[in-house]
Amino acid sequence: MQVQPEEEAIVQLLCIPGQDFSCATAKRQVRIMRTNITTLTQIWMTLLLSNIPSNDHNADLPLGKY
């Protein structure tokens, strides 16, 4: 799977080393799973999702559709 430059920066900032996006059936990058992100990122995600009304569950970070 080839990662775009801006997506590579996101992976380096948020993910545990060696982890990456989860992909859909068509190899389209869909989301970064909670188990693949650093502890600090999990804390910030929980804080933000707890204080901002969400339309979805908070088990992962959804990415925008391309």
LUMNU-720990 format. One record per atom (N, C-alpha, C, O, CB): residue in three letters; x, y, z. Coordinates in steps of 0.2 Angstrom, whole numbers, padded with zeros to 4 digits, always signed. Glycine has a CB too. Layout:
N
AlaXYZ
...
***
This chain:
66
Met+0004-0006+0000
Met+0000+0000+0000
Met+0004+0006+0000
Met+0009+0007+0004
Met-0005+0000+0006
Gln+0003+0011-0004
Gln+0007+0017-0005
Gln+0003+0023-0001
Gln-0003+0024-0002
Gln+0008+0019-0012
Val+0007+0026+0003
Val+0004+0031+0007
Val+0006+0038+0005
Val+0012+0039+0003
Val+0007+0031+0015
Gln+0001+0043+0004
Gln+0002+0049+0002
Gln+0007+0053+0007
Gln+0007+0051+0013
Gln-0004+0053+0000
Pro+0011+0058+0004
Pro+0015+0062+0009
Pro+0012+0065+0015
Pro+0014+0064+0021
Pro+0019+0067+0005
Glu+0006+0068+0014
Glu+0002+0071+0020
Glu+0000+0065+0025
Glu+0000+0066+0031
Glu-0004+0075+0018
Glu-0002+0059+0022
Glu-0004+0054+0026
Glu+0002+0051+0030
Glu+0001+0048+0035
Glu-0008+0049+0022
Glu+0007+0051+0027
Glu+0013+0048+0030
Glu+0015+0052+0036
Glu+0017+0050+0041
Glu+0019+0048+0025
Ala+0014+0059+0036
Ala+0015+0063+0041
Ala+0010+0062+0047
Ala+0012+0062+0053
Ala+0015+0071+0039
Ile+0004+0060+0045
Ile-0001+0059+0050
Ile+0001+0052+0054
Ile+0000+0052+0060
Ile-0008+0058+0047
Val+0003+0047+0050
Val+0005+0041+0053
Val+0011+0042+0058
Val+0011+0039+0063
Val+0007+0036+0047
Gln+0016+0045+0056
Gln+0022+0046+0060
Gln+0020+0050+0066
Gln+0023+0049+0072
Gln+0027+0050+0056
Leu+0015+0055+0066
Leu+0013+0059+0072
Leu+0009+0055+0077
Leu+0009+0055+0083
Leu+0010+0065+0070
Leu+0004+0051+0074
Leu-0001+0048+0078
Leu+0000+0040+0080
Leu-0002+0038+0085
Leu-0008+0048+0075
Cys+0003+0037+0075
Cys+0003+0029+0076
Cys+0009+0027+0080
Cys+0015+0030+0080
Cys+0003+0026+0069
Ile+0008+0021+0083
Ile+0014+0017+0086
Ile+0019+0015+0080
Ile+0016+0014+0075
Ile+0012+0011+0090
Pro+0025+0016+0081
Pro+0030+0014+0075
Pro+0028+0007+0073
Pro+0027+0002+0076
Pro+0037+0014+0078
Gly+0028+0006+0066
Gly+0026+0000+0063
Gly+0019-0001+0061
Gly+0017-0006+0058
Gly+0029-0006+0067
Gln+0014+0004+0064
Gln+0007+0003+0063
Gln+0005+0008+0057
Gln+0009+0013+0056
Gln+0003+0005+0069
Asp-0001+0007+0054
Asp-0003+0011+0049
Asp-0010+0011+0049
Asp-0014+0009+0053
Asp+0000+0008+0042
Phe-0013+0014+0043
Phe-0020+0014+0042
Phe-0023+0007+0041
Phe-0020+0002+0039
Phe-0022+0018+0036
Ser-0030+0006+0043
Ser-0034+0000+0041
Ser-0037+0002+0034
Ser-0039+0007+0033
Ser-0039-0001+0046
Cys-0037-0003+0030
Cys-0039-0002+0023
Cys-0046-0006+0022
Cys-0047-0011+0025
Cys-0034-0005+0018
Ala-0050-0003+0017
Ala-0056-0006+0015
Ala-0054-0012+0010
Ala-0049-0013+0009
Ala-0061-0001+0012
Thr-0059-0015+0008
Thr-0058-0020+0003
Thr-0055-0018-0003
Thr-0051-0022-0006
Thr-0065-0024+0001
Ala-0056-0012-0006
Ala-0053-0010-0012
Ala-0046-0007-0010
Ala-0043-0003-0014
Ala-0057-0005-0015
Lys-0043-0008-0005
Lys-0036-0006-0002
Lys-0036+0002-0001
Lys-0031+0005-0002
Lys-0031-0008-0007
Arg-0042+0005+0000
Arg-0043+0012+0001
Arg-0042+0013+0009
Arg-0045+0009+0013
Arg-0050+0014-0001
Gln-0037+0017+0010
Gln-0036+0019+0018
Gln-0042+0022+0021
Gln-0045+0027+0018
Gln-0030+0023+0018
Val-0045+0018+0026
Val-0051+0020+0029
Val-0050+0024+0036
Val-0053+0030+0036
Val-0055+0014+0030
Arg-0046+0021+0040
Arg-0046+0024+0047
Arg-0039+0021+0050
Arg-0036+0017+0048
Arg-0052+0023+0051
Ile-0038+0025+0056
Ile-0032+0023+0060
Ile-0036+0020+0066
Ile-0040+0023+0070
Ile-0027+0029+0062
Met-0035+0014+0068
Met-0038+0010+0073
Met-0035+0013+0080
Met-0029+0014+0080
Met-0037+0003+0073
Arg-0039+0013+0085
Arg-0037+0015+0092
Arg-0031+0011+0094
Arg-0027+0014+0098
Arg-0043+0014+0097
Thr-0031+0004+0093
Thr-0025+0000+0095
Thr-0019+0002+0091
Thr-0013+0000+0094
Thr-0027-0007+0094
Asn-0019+0006+0086
Asn-0013+0007+0082
Asn-0010+0014+0084
Asn-0005+0016+0081
Asn-0014+0007+0075
Ile-0013+0018+0088
Ile-0011+0025+0090
Ile-0008+0025+0097
Ile-0009+0021+0101
Ile-0017+0030+0090
Thr-0003+0030+0098
Thr+0000+0031+0104
Thr-0004+0032+0110
Thr-0010+0034+0109
Thr+0006+0036+0103
Thr-0002+0031+0116
Thr-0006+0033+0122
Thr-0008+0040+0122
Thr-0014+0041+0124
Thr-0002+0031+0128
Leu-0003+0044+0121
Leu-0005+0052+0121
Leu-0011+0053+0116
Leu-0015+0057+0117
Leu+0001+0056+0119
Thr-0010+0050+0110
Thr-0015+0051+0105
Thr-0022+0049+0107
Thr-0027+0052+0106
Thr-0013+0048+0098
Gln-0022+0043+0111
Gln-0028+0040+0113
Gln-0031+0045+0119
Gln-0037+0045+0119
Gln-0027+0033+0116
Ile-0027+0047+0123
Ile-0029+0052+0128
Ile-0033+0058+0125
Ile-0038+0060+0127
Ile-0024+0054+0133
Trp-0030+0061+0120
Trp-0032+0067+0117
Trp-0039+0065+0113
Trp-0044+0069+0113
Trp-0027+0070+0112
Met-0039+0059+0110
Met-0045+0057+0106
Met-0051+0056+0111
Met-0056+0059+0109
Met-0043+0051+0102
Thr-0049+0053+0116
Thr-0055+0052+0121
Thr-0057+0059+0124
Thr-0063+0060+0125
Thr-0052+0048+0127
Leu-0053+0063+0126
Leu-0055+0070+0128
Leu-0059+0074+0123
Leu-0064+0076+0125
Leu-0048+0074+0130
Leu-0057+0074+0117
Leu-0060+0077+0112
Leu-0067+0074+0110
Leu-0072+0078+0110
Leu-0056+0077+0105
Leu-0067+0067+0110
Leu-0074+0064+0108
Leu-0078+0064+0114
Leu-0085+0064+0113
Leu-0072+0057+0106
Ser-0076+0065+0120
Ser-0080+0065+0126
Ser-0083+0072+0127
Ser-0089+0073+0130
Ser-0076+0064+0132
Asn-0080+0077+0124
Asn-0083+0084+0125
Asn-0086+0087+0119
Asn-0088+0093+0119
Asn-0077+0088+0127
Ile-0085+0084+0113
Ile-0088+0086+0107
Ile-0093+0080+0105
Ile-0091+0075+0104
Ile-0083+0087+0101
Pro-0100+0082+0104
Pro-0105+0077+0102
Pro-0102+0073+0096
Pro-0100+0076+0091
Pro-0112+0080+0101
Ser-0103+0067+0096
Ser-0101+0063+0090
Ser-0107+0059+0087
Ser-0112+0058+0090
Ser-0096+0057+0093
Asn-0106+0058+0081
Asn-0111+0054+0077
Asn-0109+0047+0076
Asn-0113+0043+0074
Asn-0112+0057+0070
Asp-0104+0045+0079
Asp-0101+0038+0078
Asp-0098+0036+0085
Asp-0098+0040+0090
Asp-0096+0038+0073
His-0096+0030+0085
His-0093+0027+0091
His-0086+0030+0092
His-0083+0032+0087
His-0093+0019+0092
Asn-0082+0029+0097
Asn-0075+0032+0098
Asn-0070+0027+0098
Asn-0065+0027+0102
Asn-0075+0036+0104
Ala-0071+0021+0095
Ala-0066+0016+0095
Ala-0060+0017+0090
Ala-0055+0014+0090
Ala-0069+0009+0093
Asp-0061+0022+0085
Asp-0056+0023+0080
Asp-0057+0030+0077
Asp-0062+0033+0079
Asp-0056+0018+0074
Leu-0052+0032+0074
Leu-0052+0039+0071
Leu-0054+0038+0063
Leu-0050+0036+0059
Leu-0045+0043+0072
Pro-0060+0040+0061
Pro-0062+0040+0054
Pro-0058+0045+0050
Pro-0057+0051+0053
Pro-0069+0041+0054
Leu-0057+0044+0044
Leu-0053+0048+0039
Leu-0059+0051+0034
Leu-0063+0047+0033
Leu-0047+0045+0036
Gly-0058+0057+0031
Gly-0062+0059+0026
Gly-0062+0055+0020
Gly-0057+0052+0019
Gly-0060+0066+0025
Lys-0067+0055+0016
Lys-0067+0051+0010
Lys-0064+0055+0005
Lys-0064+0061+0004
Lys-0074+0049+0008
Tyr-0060+0051+0000
Tyr-0057+0055-0005
Tyr-0061+0055-0011
Tyr-0058+0058-0016
Tyr-0050+0051-0007
***
